[in-house]
Amino acid sequence: MTGILQFMPAEVLPSRDAVLENQGIAPGTVVTKEIDALCRTAIDVLEATAVPVGVMEEISEDDFRGIYDGEGRNEPRTPVADVYMQADHLALFAVTLGKQPEAEIAKRFQSNDFALASMLDAAASAAADRLAGLAEHRYERNLRERGCVTETTGVLRYSPGYCGWDISGQKRLFAFVHPDRIGLILRDSFLMEPLKSVSGLIIAGLRNIHDRPDTYPFCDRCETHGCRKRFRALTK
């Protein structure tokens, strides 16, 4: 599977709980009517401004090895390094919500509408994560259509900047998938522009290869342990 991925804005809209969680409010928490209204307004603004799009390129294990090594700044052991050599299929991807959500956030801050600006920022972050999940599912569906998926297959994404894969890995990833095709560029800091974007590697293989315990040295510094949550979702 290669090329540009198109999505509808409605597909990437985050749930109310996902937006509030990005604001530090636990799912299920009863909030005021004002906060609830802000959250719903932020989601409406996001639907009106987001232009979700992505790019994906399948890659061989040998080619990915050179990309993963990047600038030589990775941790000595990482989940990506332990998993990708056991994979059946690999694909690099980059997705973005486009420039307008970021511009809307800036405009709200500049007009001193800090509450809505903050909520919109939380909504856009949740939407970008949802968009990355959609790209993951899109690749899984493609593999299934090609007869490459079985009941024991697990498909998960991993991103530079997390789990010991240094953010400088973005440089070679971008050189391979050319996200400039969708208006996504890489800053000197290795952050993406537009900011509400996600890039990474999708690994498809036996489900249990993704089952990595929280015992890497950097796991103690992780606040979310999101990789474990995403693996548990595979088993449901």
C-alpha positions as CSV (number, residue, x, y, z in Angstrom):
1,M,0.0,0.0,0.0
2,T,1.5,3.3,-1.1
3,G,0.4,6.8,-1.8
4,I,-1.8,9.5,-0.4
5,L,-4.6,8.7,2.0
6,Q,-7.8,10.8,2.0
7,F,-10.1,11.2,5.0
8,M,-13.3,13.0,5.8
9,P,-13.3,15.6,8.7
10,A,-16.1,13.7,10.4
11,E,-13.9,10.6,10.6
12,V,-11.3,12.2,12.8
13,L,-13.5,14.0,15.3
14,P,-12.6,12.9,18.8
15,S,-15.0,11.9,21.5
16,R,-15.9,14.4,24.2
17,D,-14.1,12.2,26.7
18,A,-10.9,12.1,24.6
19,V,-10.9,15.9,24.4
20,L,-11.5,16.4,28.1
21,E,-8.8,13.8,29.0
22,N,-6.3,16.0,27.1
23,Q,-7.3,18.7,29.5
24,G,-6.5,16.5,32.5
25,I,-10.2,15.5,33.1
26,A,-10.6,11.8,33.6
27,P,-13.3,10.0,31.5
28,G,-16.6,9.9,33.2
29,T,-16.0,13.0,35.3
30,V,-19.0,15.3,35.6
31,V,-18.1,18.7,34.3
32,T,-19.9,22.1,34.4
33,K,-22.2,23.1,31.6
34,E,-19.7,25.8,30.5
35,I,-16.9,23.2,30.1
36,D,-19.2,20.9,28.2
37,A,-20.3,23.7,25.9
38,L,-16.6,24.6,25.3
39,C,-15.8,21.1,24.4
40,R,-18.6,20.7,21.9
41,T,-17.8,24.1,20.3
42,A,-14.2,23.0,19.9
43,I,-15.2,19.8,18.2
44,D,-17.5,21.8,15.9
45,V,-14.7,24.2,15.0
46,L,-12.4,21.3,14.3
47,E,-14.9,19.7,12.0
48,A,-15.2,23.0,10.0
49,T,-11.5,23.5,9.7
50,A,-9.7,20.1,9.6
51,V,-8.5,18.8,6.2
52,P,-7.2,15.4,7.2
53,V,-4.8,13.7,4.8
54,G,-2.0,11.2,5.0
55,V,0.8,9.5,3.1
56,M,1.9,5.9,3.4
57,E,4.7,3.8,1.9
58,E,5.4,0.1,2.6
59,I,9.0,-0.6,3.4
60,S,11.2,-3.7,3.7
61,E,13.0,-4.7,6.9
62,D,16.4,-3.9,5.4
63,D,15.3,-0.5,4.2
64,F,13.7,0.3,7.6
65,R,16.9,-0.6,9.4
66,G,18.7,2.3,7.8
67,I,15.8,4.7,8.6
68,Y,15.5,3.5,12.2
69,D,19.3,4.0,12.9
70,G,18.7,7.7,12.0
71,E,21.1,10.1,13.7
72,G,22.3,7.4,16.1
73,R,20.4,8.8,19.1
74,N,18.1,5.9,19.9
75,E,18.1,4.2,23.2
76,P,20.2,1.0,23.2
77,R,17.0,-1.2,23.4
78,T,13.6,-0.1,22.2
79,P,10.2,-1.8,21.5
80,V,10.6,-0.8,17.8
81,A,14.0,-2.5,17.5
82,D,12.7,-5.6,19.3
83,V,9.6,-5.9,17.2
84,Y,10.2,-4.8,13.6
85,M,12.5,-7.7,12.7
86,Q,9.7,-10.1,13.6
87,A,7.2,-8.3,11.4
88,D,5.5,-9.7,8.3
89,H,4.8,-6.2,6.9
90,L,6.0,-2.7,7.6
91,A,4.7,0.7,6.4
92,L,5.9,4.2,7.2
93,F,3.2,6.9,7.4
94,A,2.6,10.6,8.1
95,V,-0.8,12.2,8.6
96,T,-1.9,15.8,9.3
97,L,-5.1,17.8,10.1
98,G,-3.8,20.6,7.9
99,K,-2.9,24.2,8.6
100,Q,-6.3,25.6,9.5
101,P,-6.9,24.0,13.0
102,E,-3.5,25.4,14.1
103,A,-4.4,28.8,12.7
104,E,-7.7,28.8,14.5
105,I,-6.0,27.9,17.8
106,A,-3.6,30.8,17.3
107,K,-6.4,33.2,16.5
108,R,-8.3,32.3,19.6
109,F,-5.2,32.9,21.8
110,Q,-4.5,36.2,20.1
111,S,-8.1,37.3,20.8
112,N,-7.7,36.3,24.4
113,D,-10.3,33.6,24.1
114,F,-8.0,31.3,26.1
115,A,-10.6,28.8,27.3
116,L,-11.7,28.0,23.7
117,A,-8.2,28.1,22.4
118,S,-7.0,25.6,25.0
119,M,-10.0,23.3,24.4
120,L,-9.5,23.5,20.6
121,D,-5.9,22.6,21.1
122,A,-6.9,19.6,23.1
123,A,-9.5,18.6,20.5
124,A,-7.0,18.9,17.7
125,S,-4.4,16.7,19.5
126,A,-7.0,14.1,20.1
127,A,-8.1,14.3,16.5
128,A,-4.5,13.9,15.2
129,D,-4.1,10.8,17.3
130,R,-7.4,9.4,16.0
131,L,-6.2,10.2,12.4
132,A,-3.1,8.1,13.1
133,G,-5.3,5.3,14.3
134,L,-7.4,5.5,11.1
135,A,-4.2,5.2,9.0
136,E,-3.3,2.1,11.0
137,H,-6.7,0.6,10.4
138,R,-6.5,1.6,6.7
139,Y,-3.3,-0.4,6.3
140,E,-4.7,-3.3,8.2
141,R,-7.7,-3.4,5.9
142,N,-5.5,-3.3,2.9
143,L,-3.5,-6.2,4.2
144,R,-6.7,-8.1,4.9
145,E,-7.9,-7.5,1.3
146,R,-4.6,-8.9,0.1
147,G,-5.0,-12.0,2.2
148,C,-2.1,-11.0,4.5
149,V,-4.0,-10.9,7.8
150,T,-5.0,-13.9,10.0
151,E,-6.8,-14.2,13.3
152,T,-3.3,-14.0,15.0
153,T,-2.2,-10.8,13.3
154,G,-1.6,-7.7,15.2
155,V,-1.1,-4.3,13.6
156,L,0.3,-1.4,15.7
157,R,1.9,1.9,15.0
158,Y,5.1,3.4,16.6
159,S,6.3,6.9,16.4
160,P,9.7,8.7,16.7
161,G,9.9,10.6,19.9
162,Y,8.4,7.8,21.9
163,C,9.6,4.6,23.6
164,G,13.3,5.2,23.0
165,W,13.0,5.9,19.2
166,D,14.6,9.3,19.1
167,I,12.6,12.1,17.5
168,S,15.5,12.7,15.1
169,G,14.3,9.5,13.3
170,Q,11.8,11.9,11.6
171,K,14.5,13.0,9.2
172,R,15.0,9.8,7.4
173,L,11.3,8.9,7.7
174,F,10.4,12.1,5.9
175,A,13.0,11.5,3.2
176,F,11.4,8.1,2.5
177,V,7.7,9.0,2.5
178,H,7.9,12.6,1.2
179,P,5.1,14.1,3.3
180,D,5.7,17.4,1.5
181,R,3.2,16.0,-1.0
182,I,0.5,16.7,1.6
183,G,1.8,20.0,2.8
184,L,3.7,18.5,5.8
185,I,7.2,19.6,6.5
186,L,9.9,18.9,9.1
187,R,11.4,21.7,11.2
188,D,15.1,21.8,12.2
189,S,13.9,20.7,15.6
190,F,12.4,17.5,14.0
191,L,8.9,18.7,15.0
192,M,6.3,18.7,12.2
193,E,4.5,21.6,10.6
194,P,1.5,21.7,10.8
195,L,2.0,20.7,14.4
196,K,-1.2,18.6,14.6
197,S,0.3,15.8,12.7
198,V,1.6,12.3,13.4
199,S,4.2,10.1,11.7
200,G,5.6,6.7,12.4
201,L,5.9,3.0,11.5
202,I,3.1,0.5,11.3
203,I,4.1,-3.0,12.2
204,A,2.0,-6.0,11.2
205,G,2.9,-9.5,12.5
206,L,1.9,-12.0,15.0
207,R,0.0,-10.2,17.7
208,N,2.3,-11.4,20.5
209,I,5.4,-9.6,19.1
210,H,3.8,-6.4,20.3
211,D,3.5,-7.6,23.8
212,R,6.5,-5.8,25.3
213,P,6.6,-5.3,29.1
214,D,7.2,-1.9,30.8
215,T,10.7,-2.8,31.7
216,Y,12.8,-0.7,29.3
217,P,14.8,1.9,31.2
218,F,12.8,4.8,29.8
219,C,9.4,3.3,30.8
220,D,9.7,4.8,34.3
221,R,9.6,8.3,32.7
222,C,6.4,7.6,30.7
223,E,3.2,9.1,32.1
224,T,0.7,7.3,29.9
225,H,2.0,3.9,29.0
226,G,-0.1,4.3,25.9
227,C,1.7,1.4,24.1
228,R,0.3,-1.0,26.6
229,K,-3.2,0.4,26.2
230,R,-3.0,0.0,22.5
231,F,-1.7,-3.6,22.8
232,R,-4.5,-4.5,25.1
233,A,-7.0,-3.1,22.5
234,L,-5.6,-5.7,20.0
235,T,-6.7,-8.5,22.2
236,K,-10.3,-7.4,22.6
